[in-house]
């Protein structure tokens, strides 16, 4: 396989995964209070949505790359 075809397949797979998953959850721990040697922490979860248009563009760009690589041969 050529590198354009590989890149096209990767873009298509990432676009489809983004359409299926829709949200990326990210957890992080932050320090709430510190009293002497004792600290209190809180785990917080943020959800970052994946835009649908970005996924569709990734799938279309992958298809164009695969098509362009086939036409070059």
Gaussian input, Z-matrix of N, CA and C with variables (Angstrom, degrees):
# hf/3-21g

backbone

0 1
 N
 C     1     B1
 C     2     B2     1     A1
 N     3     B3     2     A2     1     D1
 C     4     B4     3     A3     2     D2
 C     5     B5     4     A4     3     D3
 N     6     B6     5     A5     4     D4
 C     7     B7     6     A6     5     D5
 C     8     B8     7     A7     6     D6
 N     9     B9     8     A8     7     D7
 C    10    B10     9     A9     8     D8
 C    11    B11    10    A10     9     D9
 N    12    B12    11    A11    10    D10
 C    13    B13    12    A12    11    D11
 C    14    B14    13    A13    12    D12
 N    15    B15    14    A14    13    D13
 C    16    B16    15    A15    14    D14
 C    17    B17    16    A16    15    D15
 N    18    B18    17    A17    16    D16
 C    19    B19    18    A18    17    D17
 C    20    B20    19    A19    18    D18
 N    21    B21    20    A20    19    D19
 C    22    B22    21    A21    20    D20
 C    23    B23    22    A22    21    D21
 N    24    B24    23    A23    22    D22
 C    25    B25    24    A24    23    D23
 C    26    B26    25    A25    24    D24
 N    27    B27    26    A26    25    D25
 C    28    B28    27    A27    26    D26
 C    29    B29    28    A28    27    D27
 N    30    B30    29    A29    28    D28
 C    31    B31    30    A30    29    D29
 C    32    B32    31    A31    30    D30
 N    33    B33    32    A32    31    D31
 C    34    B34    33    A33    32    D32
 C    35    B35    34    A34    33    D33
 N    36    B36    35    A35    34    D34
 C    37    B37    36    A36    35    D35
 C    38    B38    37    A37    36    D36
 N    39    B39    38    A38    37    D37
 C    40    B40    39    A39    38    D38
 C    41    B41    40    A40    39    D39
 N    42    B42    41    A41    40    D40
 C    43    B43    42    A42    41    D41
 C    44    B44    43    A43    42    D42
 N    45    B45    44    A44    43    D43
 C    46    B46    45    A45    44    D44
 C    47    B47    46    A46    45    D45
 N    48    B48    47    A47    46    D46
 C    49    B49    48    A48    47    D47
 C    50    B50    49    A49    48    D48
 N    51    B51    50    A50    49    D49
 C    52    B52    51    A51    50    D50
 C    53    B53    52    A52    51    D51
 N    54    B54    53    A53    52    D52
 C    55    B55    54    A54    53    D53
 C    56    B56    55    A55    54    D54
 N    57    B57    56    A56    55    D55
 C    58    B58    57    A57    56    D56
 C    59    B59    58    A58    57    D57
 N    60    B60    59    A59    58    D58
 C    61    B61    60    A60    59    D59
 C    62    B62    61    A61    60    D60
 N    63    B63    62    A62    61    D61
 C    64    B64    63    A63    62    D62
 C    65    B65    64    A64    63    D63
 N    66    B66    65    A65    64    D64
 C    67    B67    66    A66    65    D65
 C    68    B68    67    A67    66    D66
 N    69    B69    68    A68    67    D67
 C    70    B70    69    A69    68    D68
 C    71    B71    70    A70    69    D69
 N    72    B72    71    A71    70    D70
 C    73    B73    72    A72    71    D71
 C    74    B74    73    A73    72    D72
 N    75    B75    74    A74    73    D73
 C    76    B76    75    A75    74    D74
 C    77    B77    76    A76    75    D75
 N    78    B78    77    A77    76    D76
 C    79    B79    78    A78    77    D77
 C    80    B80    79    A79    78    D78
 N    81    B81    80    A80    79    D79
 C    82    B82    81    A81    80    D80
 C    83    B83    82    A82    81    D81
 N    84    B84    83    A83    82    D82
 C    85    B85    84    A84    83    D83
 C    86    B86    85    A85    84    D84
 N    87    B87    86    A86    85    D85
 C    88    B88    87    A87    86    D86
 C    89    B89    88    A88    87    D87
 N    90    B90    89    A89    88    D88
 C    91    B91    90    A90    89    D89
 C    92    B92    91    A91    90    D90
 N    93    B93    92    A92    91    D91
 C    94    B94    93    A93    92    D92
 C    95    B95    94    A94    93    D93
 N    96    B96    95    A95    94    D94
 C    97    B97    96    A96    95    D95
 C    98    B98    97    A97    96    D96
 N    99    B99    98    A98    97    D97
 C   100   B100    99    A99    98    D98
 C   101   B101   100   A100    99    D99
 N   102   B102   101   A101   100   D100
 C   103   B103   102   A102   101   D101
 C   104   B104   103   A103   102   D102
 N   105   B105   104   A104   103   D103
 C   106   B106   105   A105   104   D104
 C   107   B107   106   A106   105   D105
 N   108   B108   107   A107   106   D106
 C   109   B109   108   A108   107   D107
 C   110   B110   109   A109   108   D108
 N   111   B111   110   A110   109   D109
 C   112   B112   111   A111   110   D110
 C   113   B113   112   A112   111   D111
 N   114   B114   113   A113   112   D112
 C   115   B115   114   A114   113   D113
 C   116   B116   115   A115   114   D114
 N   117   B117   116   A116   115   D115
 C   118   B118   117   A117   116   D116
 C   119   B119   118   A118   117   D117
 N   120   B120   119   A119   118   D118
 C   121   B121   120   A120   119   D119
 C   122   B122   121   A121   120   D120
 N   123   B123   122   A122   121   D121
 C   124   B124   123   A123   122   D122
 C   125   B125   124   A124   123   D123
 N   126   B126   125   A125   124   D124
 C   127   B127   126   A126   125   D125
 C   128   B128   127   A127   126   D126
 N   129   B129   128   A128   127   D127
 C   130   B130   129   A129   128   D128
 C   131   B131   130   A130   129   D129
 N   132   B132   131   A131   130   D130
 C   133   B133   132   A132   131   D131
 C   134   B134   133   A133   132   D132
 N   135   B135   134   A134   133   D133
 C   136   B136   135   A135   134   D134
 C   137   B137   136   A136   135   D135
 N   138   B138   137   A137   136   D136
 C   139   B139   138   A138   137   D137
 C   140   B140   139   A139   138   D138
 N   141   B141   140   A140   139   D139
 C   142   B142   141   A141   140   D140
 C   143   B143   142   A142   141   D141
 N   144   B144   143   A143   142   D142
 C   145   B145   144   A144   143   D143
 C   146   B146   145   A145   144   D144
 N   147   B147   146   A146   145   D145
 C   148   B148   147   A147   146   D146
 C   149   B149   148   A148   147   D147
 N   150   B150   149   A149   148   D148
 C   151   B151   150   A150   149   D149
 C   152   B152   151   A151   150   D150
 N   153   B153   152   A152   151   D151
 C   154   B154   153   A153   152   D152
 C   155   B155   154   A154   153   D153
 N   156   B156   155   A155   154   D154
 C   157   B157   156   A156   155   D155
 C   158   B158   157   A157   156   D156
 N   159   B159   158   A158   157   D157
 C   160   B160   159   A159   158   D158
 C   161   B161   160   A160   159   D159
 N   162   B162   161   A161   160   D160
 C   163   B163   162   A162   161   D161
 C   164   B164   163   A163   162   D162
 N   165   B165   164   A164   163   D163
 C   166   B166   165   A165   164   D164
 C   167   B167   166   A166   165   D165
 N   168   B168   167   A167   166   D166
 C   169   B169   168   A168   167   D167
 C   170   B170   169   A169   168   D168
 N   171   B171   170   A170   169   D169
 C   172   B172   171   A171   170   D170
 C   173   B173   172   A172   171   D171
 N   174   B174   173   A173   172   D172
 C   175   B175   174   A174   173   D173
 C   176   B176   175   A175   174   D174
 N   177   B177   176   A176   175   D175
 C   178   B178   177   A177   176   D176
 C   179   B179   178   A178   177   D177
 N   180   B180   179   A179   178   D178
 C   181   B181   180   A180   179   D179
 C   182   B182   181   A181   180   D180
 N   183   B183   182   A182   181   D181
 C   184   B184   183   A183   182   D182
 C   185   B185   184   A184   183   D183
 N   186   B186   185   A185   184   D184
 C   187   B187   186   A186   185   D185
 C   188   B188   187   A187   186   D186
 N   189   B189   188   A188   187   D187
 C   190   B190   189   A189   188   D188
 C   191   B191   190   A190   189   D189
 N   192   B192   191   A191   190   D190
 C   193   B193   192   A192   191   D191
 C   194   B194   193   A193   192   D192
 N   195   B195   194   A194   193   D193
 C   196   B196   195   A195   194   D194
 C   197   B197   196   A196   195   D195
 N   198   B198   197   A197   196   D196
 C   199   B199   198   A198   197   D197
 C   200   B200   199   A199   198   D198
 N   201   B201   200   A200   199   D199
 C   202   B202   201   A201   200   D200
 C   203   B203   202   A202   201   D201
 N   204   B204   203   A203   202   D202
 C   205   B205   204   A204   203   D203
 C   206   B206   205   A205   204   D204
 N   207   B207   206   A206   205   D205
 C   208   B208   207   A207   206   D206
 C   209   B209   208   A208   207   D207
 N   210   B210   209   A209   208   D208
 C   211   B211   210   A210   209   D209
 C   212   B212   211   A211   210   D210
 N   213   B213   212   A212   211   D211
 C   214   B214   213   A213   212   D212
 C   215   B215   214   A214   213   D213
 N   216   B216   215   A215   214   D214
 C   217   B217   216   A216   215   D215
 C   218   B218   217   A217   216   D216

   B1=1.4447
   B2=1.5174
   B3=1.2740
   B4=1.4574
   B5=1.5195
   B6=1.3137
   B7=1.4517
   B8=1.5286
   B9=1.3377
   B10=1.4653
   B11=1.5256
   B12=1.3203
   B13=1.4613
   B14=1.5257
   B15=1.3108
   B16=1.4704
   B17=1.5243
   B18=1.3323
   B19=1.4592
   B20=1.5297
   B21=1.3263
   B22=1.4605
   B23=1.5125
   B24=1.3112
   B25=1.4656
   B26=1.5282
   B27=1.3285
   B28=1.4688
   B29=1.5310
   B30=1.3300
   B31=1.4641
   B32=1.5283
   B33=1.3149
   B34=1.4632
   B35=1.5222
   B36=1.3245
   B37=1.4694
   B38=1.5330
   B39=1.3345
   B40=1.4676
   B41=1.5258
   B42=1.3270
   B43=1.4593
   B44=1.5108
   B45=1.3297
   B46=1.4635
   B47=1.5277
   B48=1.3238
   B49=1.4726
   B50=1.5305
   B51=1.3240
   B52=1.4608
   B53=1.5149
   B54=1.3383
   B55=1.4603
   B56=1.5212
   B57=1.3226
   B58=1.4686
   B59=1.5301
   B60=1.3290
   B61=1.4613
   B62=1.5324
   B63=1.3156
   B64=1.4589
   B65=1.5335
   B66=1.3398
   B67=1.4659
   B68=1.5143
   B69=1.3375
   B70=1.4596
   B71=1.5332
   B72=1.3384
   B73=1.4637
   B74=1.5343
   B75=1.3249
   B76=1.4656
   B77=1.5205
   B78=1.3286
   B79=1.4650
   B80=1.5216
   B81=1.2975
   B82=1.4535
   B83=1.5265
   B84=1.3130
   B85=1.4565
   B86=1.5225
   B87=1.3227
   B88=1.4605
   B89=1.5260
   B90=1.3005
   B91=1.4572
   B92=1.5252
   B93=1.3355
   B94=1.4573
   B95=1.5202
   B96=1.3221
   B97=1.4613
   B98=1.5219
   B99=1.3362
   B100=1.4545
   B101=1.5295
   B102=1.3245
   B103=1.4621
   B104=1.5192
   B105=1.3085
   B106=1.4571
   B107=1.5209
   B108=1.3313
   B109=1.4633
   B110=1.5459
   B111=1.3422
   B112=1.4617
   B113=1.5308
   B114=1.3201
   B115=1.4620
   B116=1.5211
   B117=1.3098
   B118=1.4676
   B119=1.5193
   B120=1.3276
   B121=1.4546
   B122=1.5217
   B123=1.2950
   B124=1.4527
   B125=1.5214
   B126=1.3376
   B127=1.4570
   B128=1.5193
   B129=1.3185
   B130=1.4534
   B131=1.5231
   B132=1.3140
   B133=1.4568
   B134=1.5281
   B135=1.3257
   B136=1.4545
   B137=1.5175
   B138=1.3114
   B139=1.4587
   B140=1.5243
   B141=1.3176
   B142=1.4509
   B143=1.5292
   B144=1.3361
   B145=1.4632
   B146=1.5286
   B147=1.3342
   B148=1.4625
   B149=1.5301
   B150=1.3272
   B151=1.4592
   B152=1.5326
   B153=1.3235
   B154=1.4559
   B155=1.5226
   B156=1.3433
   B157=1.4633
   B158=1.5300
   B159=1.3174
   B160=1.4668
   B161=1.5266
   B162=1.3274
   B163=1.4613
   B164=1.5272
   B165=1.3190
   B166=1.4653
   B167=1.5273
   B168=1.3247
   B169=1.4676
   B170=1.5238
   B171=1.3323
   B172=1.4674
   B173=1.5254
   B174=1.3372
   B175=1.4651
   B176=1.5216
   B177=1.3286
   B178=1.4666
   B179=1.5325
   B180=1.3278
   B181=1.4677
   B182=1.5229
   B183=1.3201
   B184=1.4566
   B185=1.5132
   B186=1.3266
   B187=1.4614
   B188=1.5266
   B189=1.3174
   B190=1.4671
   B191=1.5219
   B192=1.3296
   B193=1.4704
   B194=1.5261
   B195=1.3190
   B196=1.4633
   B197=1.5227
   B198=1.3276
   B199=1.4608
   B200=1.5294
   B201=1.3309
   B202=1.4640
   B203=1.5327
   B204=1.3163
   B205=1.4467
   B206=1.5339
   B207=1.3169
   B208=1.4623
   B209=1.5288
   B210=1.3218
   B211=1.4714
   B212=1.5285
   B213=1.3247
   B214=1.4648
   B215=1.5181
   B216=1.3052
   B217=1.4679
   B218=1.4957
   A1=109.93
   A2=115.09
   A3=119.51
   A4=110.61
   A5=115.94
   A6=119.69
   A7=112.01
   A8=119.54
   A9=120.40
   A10=111.06
   A11=116.51
   A12=120.19
   A13=110.31
   A14=117.37
   A15=121.23
   A16=109.88
   A17=117.24
   A18=120.95
   A19=110.97
   A20=116.94
   A21=120.62
   A22=112.34
   A23=117.43
   A24=121.34
   A25=110.34
   A26=117.16
   A27=120.59
   A28=110.06
   A29=117.57
   A30=120.37
   A31=111.43
   A32=116.84
   A33=120.04
   A34=110.37
   A35=117.93
   A36=120.91
   A37=111.68
   A38=116.91
   A39=119.54
   A40=111.28
   A41=117.32
   A42=120.74
   A43=111.72
   A44=117.26
   A45=120.96
   A46=110.21
   A47=117.15
   A48=120.11
   A49=110.46
   A50=117.35
   A51=120.47
   A52=112.55
   A53=116.75
   A54=119.79
   A55=111.95
   A56=116.80
   A57=120.41
   A58=111.27
   A59=117.76
   A60=121.56
   A61=111.86
   A62=119.09
   A63=126.86
   A64=115.83
   A65=120.41
   A66=122.73
   A67=109.64
   A68=116.54
   A69=121.29
   A70=107.70
   A71=117.66
   A72=119.45
   A73=110.17
   A74=115.66
   A75=121.10
   A76=108.38
   A77=115.78
   A78=121.57
   A79=109.34
   A80=115.14
   A81=119.47
   A82=108.96
   A83=114.17
   A84=121.15
   A85=108.46
   A86=114.85
   A87=118.96
   A88=109.33
   A89=114.45
   A90=121.43
   A91=108.71
   A92=116.01
   A93=120.76
   A94=110.84
   A95=116.54
   A96=119.92
   A97=109.89
   A98=114.46
   A99=120.43
   A100=107.29
   A101=114.06
   A102=120.03
   A103=106.26
   A104=115.67
   A105=120.73
   A106=109.86
   A107=117.55
   A108=120.04
   A109=113.00
   A110=117.27
   A111=121.19
   A112=109.17
   A113=115.37
   A114=119.24
   A115=109.30
   A116=115.05
   A117=121.27
   A118=107.92
   A119=115.76
   A120=120.16
   A121=109.94
   A122=114.43
   A123=120.83
   A124=108.24
   A125=116.09
   A126=120.76
   A127=108.26
   A128=115.16
   A129=120.67
   A130=108.80
   A131=116.87
   A132=121.02
   A133=109.01
   A134=115.47
   A135=121.82
   A136=108.74
   A137=116.35
   A138=121.91
   A139=109.09
   A140=116.27
   A141=122.05
   A142=108.81
   A143=117.43
   A144=119.43
   A145=111.21
   A146=114.85
   A147=121.27
   A148=107.01
   A149=118.55
   A150=119.95
   A151=111.23
   A152=115.50
   A153=120.98
   A154=110.90
   A155=116.10
   A156=118.92
   A157=111.77
   A158=118.08
   A159=120.79
   A160=110.66
   A161=116.73
   A162=120.77
   A163=110.96
   A164=115.96
   A165=120.04
   A166=110.07
   A167=117.21
   A168=120.77
   A169=110.64
   A170=117.48
   A171=120.50
   A172=110.91
   A173=117.32
   A174=120.54
   A175=110.42
   A176=117.21
   A177=120.45
   A178=111.59
   A179=116.73
   A180=119.68
   A181=110.84
   A182=117.25
   A183=120.44
   A184=111.89
   A185=116.70
   A186=120.42
   A187=111.08
   A188=116.88
   A189=120.59
   A190=110.70
   A191=117.55
   A192=120.19
   A193=111.40
   A194=116.93
   A195=119.54
   A196=110.10
   A197=116.45
   A198=120.54
   A199=110.99
   A200=117.55
   A201=121.43
   A202=110.87
   A203=117.50
   A204=120.25
   A205=111.25
   A206=117.28
   A207=120.46
   A208=111.53
   A209=116.15
   A210=120.70
   A211=112.19
   A212=116.05
   A213=121.07
   A214=112.50
   A215=117.53
   A216=121.95
   A217=111.73
   D1=144.29
   D2=176.99
   D3=-84.09
   D4=165.00
   D5=-174.62
   D6=-70.18
   D7=-29.87
   D8=176.35
   D9=-67.27
   D10=-38.80
   D11=178.24
   D12=-66.45
   D13=-41.74
   D14=178.83
   D15=-63.00
   D16=-45.12
   D17=178.48
   D18=-63.41
   D19=-38.51
   D20=177.33
   D21=-63.79
   D22=-43.20
   D23=178.81
   D24=-64.69
   D25=-41.07
   D26=178.90
   D27=-63.01
   D28=-43.24
   D29=178.87
   D30=-63.32
   D31=-41.10
   D32=178.80
   D33=-63.96
   D34=-44.54
   D35=-179.96
   D36=-64.60
   D37=-40.75
   D38=178.03
   D39=-66.69
   D40=-38.52
   D41=178.24
   D42=-64.73
   D43=-43.35
   D44=178.51
   D45=-66.22
   D46=-41.11
   D47=178.09
   D48=-62.39
   D49=-39.14
   D50=177.89
   D51=-66.02
   D52=-35.42
   D53=177.18
   D54=-69.81
   D55=-31.20
   D56=-179.26
   D57=-81.28
   D58=-44.30
   D59=-173.43
   D60=-76.67
   D61=-45.96
   D62=175.02
   D63=71.61
   D64=-28.78
   D65=-177.09
   D66=-142.21
   D67=139.77
   D68=175.54
   D69=-108.92
   D70=111.11
   D71=178.02
   D72=-84.33
   D73=132.67
   D74=178.93
   D75=-126.38
   D76=125.52
   D77=178.98
   D78=-105.72
   D79=138.69
   D80=173.29
   D81=-145.64
   D82=151.05
   D83=-178.29
   D84=-105.22
   D85=130.87
   D86=178.36
   D87=-124.75
   D88=149.64
   D89=-179.15
   D90=-82.31
   D91=124.50
   D92=-177.88
   D93=-93.39
   D94=-44.84
   D95=-177.98
   D96=-148.90
   D97=150.95
   D98=175.88
   D99=-135.54
   D100=119.43
   D101=178.07
   D102=-124.21
   D103=100.52
   D104=-177.36
   D105=63.02
   D106=-129.36
   D107=-179.13
   D108=-82.39
   D109=-5.32
   D110=-176.94
   D111=-96.51
   D112=131.28
   D113=177.13
   D114=-123.38
   D115=146.74
   D116=175.86
   D117=-113.60
   D118=128.28
   D119=-179.38
   D120=-119.71
   D121=158.82
   D122=179.29
   D123=-134.64
   D124=132.57
   D125=176.41
   D126=-92.08
   D127=125.87
   D128=-176.47
   D129=-120.06
   D130=139.89
   D131=179.81
   D132=-117.35
   D133=126.11
   D134=175.94
   D135=-112.51
   D136=140.51
   D137=177.25
   D138=-108.65
   D139=123.69
   D140=178.13
   D141=-108.36
   D142=115.06
   D143=-178.52
   D144=-73.89
   D145=146.52
   D146=175.96
   D147=-96.11
   D148=121.55
   D149=-178.23
   D150=-64.61
   D151=136.46
   D152=-179.02
   D153=-64.41
   D154=-39.04
   D155=-178.82
   D156=-63.29
   D157=-32.35
   D158=178.70
   D159=-68.20
   D160=-37.42
   D161=178.65
   D162=-68.09
   D163=-42.32
   D164=179.42
   D165=-65.22
   D166=-41.20
   D167=178.11
   D168=-63.51
   D169=-38.91
   D170=179.01
   D171=-64.46
   D172=-42.32
   D173=178.98
   D174=-64.80
   D175=-44.54
   D176=179.90
   D177=-65.52
   D178=-40.56
   D179=178.79
   D180=-64.99
   D181=-38.55
   D182=176.56
   D183=-63.58
   D184=-41.43
   D185=178.15
   D186=-64.74
   D187=-39.99
   D188=178.01
   D189=-64.17
   D190=-41.16
   D191=179.16
   D192=-64.37
   D193=-41.70
   D194=178.48
   D195=-64.66
   D196=-44.22
   D197=179.66
   D198=-63.55
   D199=-41.41
   D200=-179.68
   D201=-65.65
   D202=-36.95
   D203=179.66
   D204=-70.65
   D205=-35.38
   D206=177.07
   D207=-68.80
   D208=-35.71
   D209=-179.60
   D210=-71.10
   D211=-26.82
   D212=-177.87
   D213=-72.93
   D214=-24.17
   D215=-175.56
   D216=-71.42

